[in-house]
Amino acid sequence: MNTAAVSLSEVSRKFGEFWANREISLEIRSGSIHAIVGENGAGKSTLTRMIYGLLPPTSGSISVRGQLVRFTSPRQAIAAGIGMVHQHFMLIPDLTVTENIILGDERGSLFTPLKKKEAARKIQSIAETHGLDIDHDAVISDLSVGEEQRVEILKLLYREANILILDEPTAVLTPSETSQLFTTLTSLRNEGKTVILITHKLDEVLSISDTVSVMRRGRVIATKPTATVTKSDLARLMVGRNILLRVENPPENPGKTVLKVVHTGFTDRKGRKKLNDLSFAVRAGEIYGIAGVEGNGQSELLSILWGMVEPGCLVSGSITMNDHPLKNMNPAEIAATGVSHIPEDRLRHAVIKDFPVSENMIFGRHREKRFLRLAGFNAKAVRAYTNSMIDRYDIRCGTESDPPLSGLSGGNQQKTVLAREIERPGLRLLILAQPTRGVDIGAIEMIHKKIIETRDKGIAILLISAELDEIISLSSRIGCIYKGSIRHEFSTVEIRRGRTCEQDFEKEIGMFIT
Protein backbone atom coordinates (compact mmCIF):
# COMPACT_ATOMS: atom_id res chain seq x y z
CA MET A 1 0.00 0.00 0.00
CA ASN A 2 1.42 3.38 -1.05
CA THR A 3 1.99 5.93 1.68
CA ALA A 4 1.46 9.65 1.20
CA ALA A 5 4.48 11.61 -0.05
CA VAL A 6 2.73 14.89 0.79
CA SER A 7 -0.34 15.41 2.98
CA LEU A 8 -2.21 18.68 3.43
CA SER A 9 -4.76 19.11 6.20
CA GLU A 10 -7.16 22.09 6.15
CA VAL A 11 -4.47 24.27 4.53
CA SER A 12 -5.43 27.88 3.79
CA ARG A 13 -3.50 30.89 2.52
CA LYS A 14 -4.75 34.45 2.78
CA PHE A 15 -3.44 37.63 1.10
CA GLY A 16 -5.03 40.59 2.84
CA GLU A 17 -8.74 39.85 2.70
CA PHE A 18 -8.40 37.43 -0.23
CA TRP A 19 -8.29 33.68 0.35
CA ALA A 20 -6.06 32.16 -2.39
CA ASN A 21 -6.42 28.68 -0.86
CA ARG A 22 -9.19 27.64 1.49
CA GLU A 23 -9.27 24.55 3.72
CA ILE A 24 -7.43 22.22 1.34
CA SER A 25 -7.04 18.61 2.46
CA LEU A 26 -5.15 16.46 -0.01
CA GLU A 27 -2.95 13.36 -0.12
CA ILE A 28 -0.39 12.79 -2.87
CA ARG A 29 0.69 9.15 -2.97
CA SER A 30 4.35 8.17 -3.10
CA GLY A 31 5.48 6.78 -6.44
CA SER A 32 2.67 8.41 -8.43
CA ILE A 33 2.13 11.19 -10.94
CA HIS A 34 -0.49 13.50 -9.44
CA ALA A 35 -1.90 16.20 -11.72
CA ILE A 36 -3.45 19.41 -10.38
CA VAL A 37 -5.70 21.34 -12.78
CA GLY A 38 -7.86 24.43 -12.56
CA GLU A 39 -8.57 27.78 -14.16
CA ASN A 40 -6.24 30.74 -13.76
CA GLY A 41 -6.65 32.06 -10.23
CA ALA A 42 -7.91 28.72 -8.93
CA GLY A 43 -5.00 28.59 -6.46
CA LYS A 44 -2.70 25.98 -8.03
CA SER A 45 0.47 28.08 -7.86
CA THR A 46 -0.17 29.17 -4.27
CA LEU A 47 -0.67 25.54 -3.25
CA THR A 48 2.59 24.33 -4.80
CA ARG A 49 4.50 27.32 -3.42
CA MET A 50 3.45 26.31 0.07
CA ILE A 51 4.62 22.74 -0.51
CA TYR A 52 7.97 24.07 -1.82
CA GLY A 53 8.50 26.50 1.04
CA LEU A 54 8.06 29.73 -0.91
CA LEU A 55 4.95 30.65 1.12
CA PRO A 56 3.88 29.65 4.65
CA PRO A 57 0.25 28.55 5.13
CA THR A 58 -2.01 30.96 6.99
CA SER A 59 -3.55 27.95 8.71
CA GLY A 60 -3.53 24.17 8.47
CA SER A 61 -0.62 21.74 8.28
CA ILE A 62 1.61 20.04 5.70
CA SER A 63 3.32 16.68 6.20
CA VAL A 64 6.06 15.11 4.07
CA ARG A 65 6.28 11.32 4.28
CA GLY A 66 4.33 11.39 7.52
CA GLN A 67 6.44 14.09 9.20
CA LEU A 68 4.86 17.45 10.01
CA VAL A 69 6.84 20.27 8.34
CA ARG A 70 6.81 24.06 8.48
CA PHE A 71 9.14 25.25 5.72
CA THR A 72 10.28 28.87 5.80
CA SER A 73 12.37 28.64 2.61
CA PRO A 74 12.86 26.43 -0.47
CA ARG A 75 16.24 25.38 0.95
CA GLN A 76 14.41 23.53 3.74
CA ALA A 77 12.07 21.90 1.20
CA ILE A 78 15.06 20.81 -0.89
CA ALA A 79 16.66 19.30 2.21
CA ALA A 80 13.43 17.35 2.71
CA GLY A 81 13.69 15.94 -0.81
CA ILE A 82 11.33 18.32 -2.63
CA GLY A 83 12.29 20.04 -5.89
CA MET A 84 10.43 22.31 -8.28
CA VAL A 85 10.77 23.13 -11.98
CA HIS A 86 9.17 26.53 -12.53
CA GLN A 87 7.34 27.46 -15.72
CA HIS A 88 10.03 30.08 -16.39
CA PHE A 89 13.37 28.32 -16.04
CA MET A 90 15.87 29.46 -13.42
CA LEU A 91 19.09 29.05 -15.41
CA ILE A 92 22.06 31.36 -16.01
CA PRO A 93 22.61 31.57 -19.79
CA ASP A 94 26.39 32.12 -19.71
CA LEU A 95 27.17 29.13 -17.48
CA THR A 96 27.52 25.51 -18.58
CA VAL A 97 25.05 22.73 -17.84
CA THR A 98 27.24 21.38 -15.04
CA GLU A 99 27.78 24.82 -13.51
CA ASN A 100 24.04 25.52 -13.47
CA ILE A 101 23.24 22.17 -11.88
CA ILE A 102 25.76 22.46 -9.05
CA LEU A 103 25.15 26.17 -8.42
CA GLY A 104 24.07 26.53 -4.78
CA ASP A 105 25.06 22.92 -4.06
CA GLU A 106 28.80 22.99 -4.75
CA ARG A 107 29.64 20.59 -1.90
CA GLY A 108 32.95 22.24 -1.22
CA SER A 109 34.48 24.84 1.06
CA LEU A 110 36.62 27.94 0.85
CA PHE A 111 39.83 25.88 0.79
CA THR A 112 38.50 22.88 -1.18
CA PRO A 113 38.69 22.94 -4.99
CA LEU A 114 35.35 22.66 -6.79
CA LYS A 115 34.99 19.06 -7.97
CA LYS A 116 33.42 19.84 -11.35
CA LYS A 117 34.64 16.65 -13.05
CA GLU A 118 33.17 14.49 -10.30
CA ALA A 119 29.89 16.43 -10.52
CA ALA A 120 29.86 16.07 -14.32
CA ARG A 121 30.25 12.28 -14.02
CA LYS A 122 27.35 12.09 -11.58
CA ILE A 123 25.20 14.27 -13.84
CA GLN A 124 26.02 12.08 -16.84
CA SER A 125 25.04 8.96 -14.91
CA ILE A 126 21.70 10.46 -13.84
CA ALA A 127 21.03 11.67 -17.39
CA GLU A 128 21.63 8.21 -18.88
CA THR A 129 19.44 6.52 -16.26
CA HIS A 130 16.42 8.72 -17.01
CA GLY A 131 16.82 9.42 -20.74
CA LEU A 132 17.81 13.05 -20.21
CA ASP A 133 20.34 13.30 -23.02
CA ILE A 134 22.44 16.45 -22.58
CA ASP A 135 26.00 17.67 -23.10
CA HIS A 136 27.13 18.60 -19.59
CA ASP A 137 29.78 20.98 -21.00
CA ALA A 138 27.31 22.90 -23.20
CA VAL A 139 26.56 26.55 -22.42
CA ILE A 140 22.89 27.12 -21.52
CA SER A 141 22.44 29.87 -24.14
CA ASP A 142 23.23 27.32 -26.87
CA LEU A 143 20.50 24.87 -25.79
CA SER A 144 16.94 24.46 -27.04
CA VAL A 145 14.02 25.02 -24.67
CA GLY A 146 13.54 21.26 -24.32
CA GLU A 147 17.20 20.81 -23.37
CA GLU A 148 16.94 23.61 -20.81
CA GLN A 149 14.07 21.78 -19.19
CA ARG A 150 16.18 18.61 -18.96
CA VAL A 151 18.80 20.66 -17.12
CA GLU A 152 16.17 21.83 -14.62
CA ILE A 153 15.06 18.24 -13.97
CA LEU A 154 18.68 17.08 -13.66
CA LYS A 155 19.23 19.84 -11.11
CA LEU A 156 16.53 18.30 -8.90
CA LEU A 157 17.79 14.76 -9.36
CA TYR A 158 21.37 15.84 -8.61
CA ARG A 159 20.06 17.15 -5.29
CA GLU A 160 18.39 13.74 -4.78
CA ALA A 161 14.84 15.09 -4.78
CA ASN A 162 12.20 12.37 -4.60
CA ILE A 163 9.18 14.70 -4.81
CA LEU A 164 9.23 16.75 -8.03
CA ILE A 165 6.84 19.64 -8.72
CA LEU A 166 6.56 20.62 -12.41
CA ASP A 167 4.66 23.82 -13.31
CA GLU A 168 3.30 23.79 -16.90
CA PRO A 169 6.27 21.68 -18.09
CA THR A 170 5.10 21.29 -21.71
CA ALA A 171 4.09 24.91 -22.36
CA VAL A 172 6.90 25.53 -24.87
CA LEU A 173 7.80 21.97 -25.92
CA THR A 174 7.34 20.30 -29.30
CA PRO A 175 5.33 17.04 -29.49
CA SER A 176 8.54 14.99 -29.64
CA GLU A 177 9.99 16.84 -26.62
CA THR A 178 6.74 16.32 -24.72
CA SER A 179 6.86 12.60 -25.52
CA GLN A 180 10.46 12.44 -24.27
CA LEU A 181 9.50 14.30 -21.08
CA PHE A 182 6.68 11.85 -20.40
CA THR A 183 9.07 8.93 -20.88
CA THR A 184 11.33 10.53 -18.25
CA LEU A 185 8.45 11.14 -15.82
CA THR A 186 7.32 7.53 -16.19
CA SER A 187 10.87 6.39 -15.47
CA LEU A 188 10.97 8.55 -12.33
CA ARG A 189 7.63 7.21 -11.13
CA ASN A 190 8.76 3.62 -11.73
CA GLU A 191 11.81 4.36 -9.61
CA GLY A 192 9.51 5.36 -6.76
CA LYS A 193 9.68 9.12 -7.10
CA THR A 194 6.58 11.31 -6.81
CA VAL A 195 5.65 13.87 -9.49
CA ILE A 196 3.21 16.73 -8.90
CA LEU A 197 2.18 18.05 -12.32
CA ILE A 198 0.54 21.46 -12.82
CA THR A 199 -0.86 21.80 -16.34
CA HIS A 200 -3.80 23.20 -18.32
CA LYS A 201 -3.48 20.56 -21.06
CA LEU A 202 -6.15 18.03 -20.20
CA ASP A 203 -5.08 15.50 -22.85
CA GLU A 204 -1.69 15.32 -21.13
CA VAL A 205 -3.32 14.84 -17.73
CA LEU A 206 -5.24 11.87 -19.07
CA SER A 207 -2.21 10.33 -20.77
CA ILE A 208 0.43 10.60 -18.02
CA SER A 209 -1.10 11.01 -14.54
CA ASP A 210 -2.36 8.41 -12.07
CA THR A 211 -4.50 10.81 -10.05
CA VAL A 212 -5.95 14.24 -10.80
CA SER A 213 -7.16 16.95 -8.42
CA VAL A 214 -9.36 19.78 -9.69
CA MET A 215 -9.21 23.22 -8.06
CA ARG A 216 -11.80 25.95 -8.31
CA ARG A 217 -11.77 29.30 -6.46
CA GLY A 218 -9.07 28.26 -4.06
CA ARG A 219 -10.51 24.89 -3.08
CA VAL A 220 -9.89 21.31 -4.19
CA ILE A 221 -13.35 20.25 -5.33
CA ALA A 222 -12.48 16.76 -6.57
CA THR A 223 -9.66 14.21 -6.54
CA LYS A 224 -10.12 11.18 -8.75
CA PRO A 225 -8.16 8.32 -10.34
CA THR A 226 -7.39 9.62 -13.82
CA ALA A 227 -8.67 6.42 -15.43
CA THR A 228 -12.20 7.21 -14.18
CA VAL A 229 -12.59 10.68 -15.78
CA THR A 230 -12.80 12.16 -19.27
CA LYS A 231 -11.57 15.45 -20.69
CA SER A 232 -15.15 16.79 -20.60
CA ASP A 233 -15.50 15.74 -16.96
CA LEU A 234 -12.38 17.68 -15.98
CA ALA A 235 -13.37 20.77 -17.96
CA ARG A 236 -16.82 20.80 -16.35
CA LEU A 237 -15.34 20.43 -12.86
CA MET A 238 -12.84 23.24 -13.51
CA VAL A 239 -15.37 25.77 -14.81
CA GLY A 240 -18.64 24.63 -13.25
CA ARG A 241 -20.46 24.23 -16.55
CA ASN A 242 -20.26 22.26 -19.79
CA ILE A 243 -17.43 23.44 -22.04
CA LEU A 244 -17.15 23.16 -25.82
CA LEU A 245 -13.63 21.72 -26.04
CA ARG A 246 -13.33 22.28 -29.77
CA VAL A 247 -14.98 25.22 -31.47
CA GLU A 248 -17.20 24.49 -34.45
CA ASN A 249 -15.22 25.40 -37.53
CA PRO A 250 -17.37 25.46 -40.68
CA PRO A 251 -15.68 25.50 -44.11
CA GLU A 252 -13.98 28.77 -44.95
CA ASN A 253 -14.54 30.80 -48.11
CA PRO A 254 -11.20 32.48 -48.85
CA GLY A 255 -10.95 35.50 -51.11
CA LYS A 256 -8.05 37.48 -52.54
CA THR A 257 -4.62 37.64 -50.95
CA VAL A 258 -4.38 40.32 -48.24
CA LEU A 259 -0.94 39.75 -46.70
CA LYS A 260 2.01 38.57 -48.78
CA VAL A 261 5.44 37.82 -47.28
CA VAL A 262 8.06 37.11 -49.95
CA HIS A 263 11.71 36.05 -49.43
CA THR A 264 11.88 37.97 -46.17
CA GLY A 265 15.03 37.96 -44.05
CA PHE A 266 15.79 39.44 -40.65
CA THR A 267 19.22 39.95 -39.08
CA ASP A 268 19.40 41.23 -35.51
CA ARG A 269 21.81 43.81 -34.10
CA LYS A 270 24.34 41.10 -33.24
CA GLY A 271 24.39 39.86 -36.82
CA ARG A 272 22.32 36.73 -36.12
CA LYS A 273 19.94 35.67 -38.88
CA LYS A 274 16.46 35.14 -37.43
CA LEU A 275 14.40 34.98 -40.63
CA ASN A 276 15.71 33.30 -43.74
CA ASP A 277 13.86 33.50 -47.07
CA LEU A 278 10.48 33.43 -45.32
CA SER A 279 7.51 33.32 -47.71
CA PHE A 280 3.76 32.81 -47.19
CA ALA A 281 0.44 34.50 -47.98
CA VAL A 282 -2.81 35.05 -46.09
CA ARG A 283 -6.12 35.44 -47.92
CA ALA A 284 -9.30 37.22 -46.89
CA GLY A 285 -11.66 34.90 -45.01
CA GLU A 286 -9.01 32.38 -43.93
CA ILE A 287 -6.81 31.68 -40.91
CA TYR A 288 -3.18 31.01 -41.76
CA GLY A 289 -1.58 29.27 -38.79
CA ILE A 290 2.16 29.34 -38.16
CA ALA A 291 3.24 26.34 -36.09
CA GLY A 292 6.66 26.16 -34.50
CA VAL A 293 8.76 26.06 -31.38
CA GLU A 294 9.24 29.54 -29.96
CA GLY A 295 12.51 31.16 -30.98
CA ASN A 296 12.38 30.21 -34.65
CA GLY A 297 11.69 33.72 -35.94
CA GLN A 298 8.09 34.26 -34.88
CA SER A 299 8.87 37.27 -32.68
CA GLU A 300 10.98 38.88 -35.41
CA LEU A 301 8.20 38.40 -37.96
CA LEU A 302 5.75 40.06 -35.58
CA SER A 303 8.10 43.00 -35.02
CA ILE A 304 8.17 43.64 -38.79
CA LEU A 305 4.40 43.27 -39.22
CA TRP A 306 3.72 45.75 -36.42
CA GLY A 307 6.45 48.28 -37.24
CA MET A 308 8.47 47.57 -34.10
CA VAL A 309 11.86 46.66 -35.59
CA GLU A 310 14.70 47.83 -33.33
CA PRO A 311 17.40 50.13 -34.75
CA GLY A 312 20.36 48.21 -36.10
CA CYS A 313 18.32 45.23 -37.34
CA LEU A 314 18.29 44.47 -41.07
CA VAL A 315 15.13 43.46 -42.92
CA SER A 316 15.16 42.19 -46.51
CA GLY A 317 12.55 40.89 -48.92
CA SER A 318 9.01 42.10 -49.45
CA ILE A 319 5.96 42.35 -47.16
CA THR A 320 2.78 43.82 -48.61
CA MET A 321 -0.77 44.43 -47.42
CA ASN A 322 -3.19 44.57 -50.35
CA ASP A 323 -0.12 45.12 -52.58
CA HIS A 324 1.07 48.12 -50.51
CA PRO A 325 4.47 47.78 -48.73
CA LEU A 326 4.35 47.51 -44.93
CA LYS A 327 8.08 47.68 -44.33
CA ASN A 328 9.37 50.89 -42.71
CA MET A 329 5.90 51.92 -41.51
CA ASN A 330 5.26 52.73 -37.84
CA PRO A 331 2.48 51.05 -35.80
CA ALA A 332 -0.01 53.91 -36.28
CA GLU A 333 0.51 53.88 -40.05
CA ILE A 334 0.12 50.10 -40.19
CA ALA A 335 -3.08 50.24 -38.09
CA ALA A 336 -4.46 52.83 -40.52
CA THR A 337 -4.19 50.27 -43.36
CA GLY A 338 -6.64 47.99 -41.51
CA VAL A 339 -4.29 45.83 -39.44
CA SER A 340 -5.02 44.84 -35.83
CA HIS A 341 -2.45 43.09 -33.68
CA ILE A 342 -2.78 41.06 -30.49
CA PRO A 343 0.80 40.65 -29.24
CA GLU A 344 2.55 37.74 -27.53
CA ASP A 345 2.78 39.55 -24.19
CA ARG A 346 -0.31 41.65 -23.50
CA LEU A 347 1.10 43.14 -20.27
CA ARG A 348 4.17 44.53 -22.06
CA HIS A 349 2.69 45.55 -25.39
CA ALA A 350 -1.11 45.78 -25.29
CA VAL A 351 -2.39 47.16 -21.98
CA ILE A 352 -1.59 49.28 -18.96
CA LYS A 353 -2.89 47.10 -16.16
CA ASP A 354 -3.25 49.93 -13.61
CA PHE A 355 -5.56 51.87 -15.96
CA PRO A 356 -9.32 51.22 -16.02
CA VAL A 357 -10.90 48.74 -18.40
CA SER A 358 -12.54 51.59 -20.35
CA GLU A 359 -9.21 53.28 -21.08
CA ASN A 360 -7.58 49.99 -22.09
CA MET A 361 -10.55 49.38 -24.39
CA ILE A 362 -9.71 52.41 -26.56
CA PHE A 363 -5.88 52.40 -26.55
CA GLY A 364 -4.73 53.01 -30.12
CA ARG A 365 -8.26 54.01 -31.05
CA HIS A 366 -8.43 57.18 -28.96
CA ARG A 367 -8.46 59.40 -32.04
CA GLU A 368 -11.72 57.92 -33.34
CA LYS A 369 -14.35 60.67 -33.51
CA ARG A 370 -16.89 58.55 -31.63
CA PHE A 371 -14.77 58.81 -28.45
CA LEU A 372 -13.99 62.57 -28.68
CA ARG A 373 -15.75 65.67 -27.45
CA LEU A 374 -14.33 69.16 -27.98
CA ALA A 375 -10.69 69.05 -26.79
CA GLY A 376 -11.00 65.83 -24.78
CA PHE A 377 -12.77 62.51 -24.52
CA ASN A 378 -16.49 61.89 -24.47
CA ALA A 379 -16.57 59.92 -21.20
CA LYS A 380 -20.19 58.90 -21.71
CA ALA A 381 -19.48 57.50 -25.19
CA VAL A 382 -16.36 55.67 -23.99
CA ARG A 383 -18.26 54.13 -21.10
CA ALA A 384 -21.22 53.11 -23.27
CA TYR A 385 -18.88 51.50 -25.80
CA THR A 386 -16.98 49.68 -23.04
CA ASN A 387 -20.23 48.34 -21.57
CA SER A 388 -21.30 47.03 -24.97
CA MET A 389 -17.94 45.23 -25.41
CA ILE A 390 -18.15 43.80 -21.89
CA ASP A 391 -21.52 42.28 -22.79
CA ARG A 392 -20.52 41.11 -26.26
CA TYR A 393 -17.23 39.51 -25.19
CA ASP A 394 -18.37 38.28 -21.76
CA ILE A 395 -15.69 40.30 -19.92
CA ARG A 396 -16.17 39.72 -16.21
CA CYS A 397 -15.23 42.79 -14.19
CA GLY A 398 -16.61 41.85 -10.78
CA THR A 399 -18.72 44.31 -8.83
CA GLU A 400 -16.88 47.51 -9.79
CA SER A 401 -18.27 49.55 -12.68
CA ASP A 402 -14.88 50.33 -14.24
CA PRO A 403 -12.10 48.56 -12.32
CA PRO A 404 -8.39 48.72 -13.15
CA LEU A 405 -7.46 46.01 -15.63
CA SER A 406 -5.20 44.42 -13.00
CA GLY A 407 -8.35 43.38 -11.14
CA LEU A 408 -9.40 41.09 -14.00
CA SER A 409 -8.25 37.51 -14.59
CA GLY A 410 -5.81 36.83 -17.42
CA GLY A 411 -8.62 35.56 -19.63
CA ASN A 412 -10.71 38.69 -19.12
CA GLN A 413 -7.69 40.91 -19.76
CA GLN A 414 -7.13 39.06 -23.03
CA LYS A 415 -10.80 39.38 -24.00
CA THR A 416 -10.49 43.15 -23.47
CA VAL A 417 -7.59 43.29 -25.96
CA LEU A 418 -9.44 40.99 -28.38
CA ALA A 419 -12.58 43.17 -28.30
CA ARG A 420 -10.56 46.34 -28.91
CA GLU A 421 -8.69 44.92 -31.90
CA ILE A 422 -11.45 42.89 -33.57
CA GLU A 423 -13.90 45.79 -33.38
CA ARG A 424 -11.44 48.28 -34.89
CA PRO A 425 -13.14 50.04 -37.86
CA GLY A 426 -11.91 49.02 -41.32
CA LEU A 427 -10.27 45.78 -40.12
CA ARG A 428 -8.76 43.75 -42.95
CA LEU A 429 -5.98 41.74 -41.28
CA LEU A 430 -5.97 40.40 -37.72
CA ILE A 431 -2.60 39.22 -36.37
CA LEU A 432 -2.90 36.91 -33.37
CA ALA A 433 0.20 35.92 -31.39
CA GLN A 434 -0.37 33.29 -28.68
CA PRO A 435 -4.01 34.46 -28.31
CA THR A 436 -4.90 32.06 -25.47
CA ARG A 437 -1.62 32.00 -23.53
CA GLY A 438 -2.33 32.08 -19.80
CA VAL A 439 -6.08 31.99 -20.43
CA ASP A 440 -8.76 29.92 -18.65
CA ILE A 441 -10.32 26.99 -20.48
CA GLY A 442 -13.70 28.78 -20.44
CA ALA A 443 -12.20 31.94 -21.93
CA ILE A 444 -10.42 29.88 -24.61
CA GLU A 445 -13.80 28.60 -25.81
CA MET A 446 -15.11 32.16 -26.22
CA ILE A 447 -11.92 33.51 -27.83
CA HIS A 448 -11.88 30.73 -30.42
CA LYS A 449 -15.51 31.42 -31.30
CA LYS A 450 -14.74 35.12 -31.86
CA ILE A 451 -11.77 34.25 -34.07
CA ILE A 452 -13.95 32.03 -36.28
CA GLU A 453 -16.68 34.71 -36.42
CA THR A 454 -14.09 37.28 -37.52
CA ARG A 455 -12.80 34.99 -40.26
CA ASP A 456 -16.36 34.43 -41.49
CA LYS A 457 -16.73 38.20 -41.95
CA GLY A 458 -14.04 38.00 -44.63
CA ILE A 459 -11.12 39.14 -42.47
CA ALA A 460 -7.67 37.67 -43.12
CA ILE A 461 -6.16 36.18 -39.95
CA LEU A 462 -2.55 35.30 -39.21
CA LEU A 463 -2.38 32.99 -36.17
CA ILE A 464 0.96 32.34 -34.46
CA SER A 465 0.69 29.86 -31.60
CA ALA A 466 2.86 27.37 -29.74
CA GLU A 467 -0.28 25.31 -29.02
CA LEU A 468 -0.58 22.74 -31.81
CA ASP A 469 -4.15 21.81 -30.87
CA GLU A 470 -5.11 25.48 -31.29
CA ILE A 471 -3.35 25.71 -34.66
CA ILE A 472 -5.06 22.52 -35.88
CA SER A 473 -8.48 23.49 -34.56
CA LEU A 474 -8.60 26.97 -36.12
CA SER A 475 -6.35 27.10 -39.18
CA SER A 476 -7.33 26.99 -42.84
CA ARG A 477 -3.71 26.35 -43.79
CA ILE A 478 -0.64 25.71 -41.63
CA GLY A 479 2.93 26.84 -42.26
CA CYS A 480 5.60 25.05 -40.21
CA ILE A 481 8.37 27.48 -39.27
CA TYR A 482 11.87 26.28 -38.45
CA LYS A 483 15.01 28.40 -38.20
CA GLY A 484 13.26 31.37 -39.73
CA SER A 485 11.64 29.85 -42.81
CA ILE A 486 8.50 27.90 -43.71
CA ARG A 487 9.68 24.32 -43.92
CA HIS A 488 6.35 22.79 -44.98
CA GLU A 489 2.78 23.94 -45.58
CA PHE A 490 -0.33 21.85 -44.90
CA SER A 491 -3.39 22.45 -47.08
CA THR A 492 -6.99 22.85 -45.93
CA VAL A 493 -7.78 19.30 -47.05
CA GLU A 494 -4.83 17.87 -45.09
CA ILE A 495 -5.83 19.79 -41.96
CA ARG A 496 -9.44 18.62 -42.02
CA ARG A 497 -8.22 15.06 -42.47
CA GLY A 498 -5.72 15.54 -39.64
CA ARG A 499 -8.42 16.69 -37.21
CA THR A 500 -9.91 13.18 -37.28
CA CYS A 501 -6.77 11.83 -35.59
CA GLU A 502 -5.19 14.85 -33.96
CA GLN A 503 -2.43 13.08 -32.01
CA ASP A 504 -0.99 11.56 -35.18
CA PHE A 505 -1.33 14.90 -36.98
CA GLU A 506 0.51 16.70 -34.18
CA LYS A 507 3.37 14.23 -34.56
CA GLU A 508 3.40 14.85 -38.32
CA ILE A 509 3.60 18.63 -37.76
CA GLY A 510 6.28 18.03 -35.14
CA MET A 511 8.54 16.49 -37.79
CA PHE A 512 8.70 19.85 -39.60
CA ILE A 513 9.25 22.14 -36.62
CA THR A 514 12.26 20.39 -35.05
Buried (B, 14 or more C-beta within 10 A) or exposed (E): EEEBBBBBBEBBBBEEEEBBBBBBBBBBBBBBBBBBBBBBBBBBBBBBBBBBBBBEBBEBBBBBBEEEBEBEEBEBBBEBBBBBBBEEBEBEEEBBBBBBBBEEEEEEEEEEEEBBEEBBEBBBEBBEEBEBEBBBEBBBEEBBBBBBBBBBBBBBBBBEBBBBBBBBBBBBBBBBBBBBBBBBBBBBBEEEBBBBBBBBBBBBBBEBBBBBBBBBBBBBBBBBEBEEBEEEBBBBBBBEEEBBBEBEBEEBEBEEBBBBBEEBBBBBEEEEBBBBEBBBBBBBBBBBBBBBBBEBBBBBBBBBBBBBBEEEBEBEBEBBBBEEEBBEBEBEEBBEBBBBBBBBEBBEBBBEEEBBBBBBBBBBBEEEEEBBEEEEBBEEBBBEBBBEBBEEBBBEBEEEEBBBBEBBBBBBBBBBBBBBBBBBEEBBBBBBBBBBBBBBBBBBBBBBBBBBEBBEEBBBBBBBBBBBBBBBBBBBBBBBBBBBBBBBBBEBEBBEEBBEEBEEBBBBBBEBBB
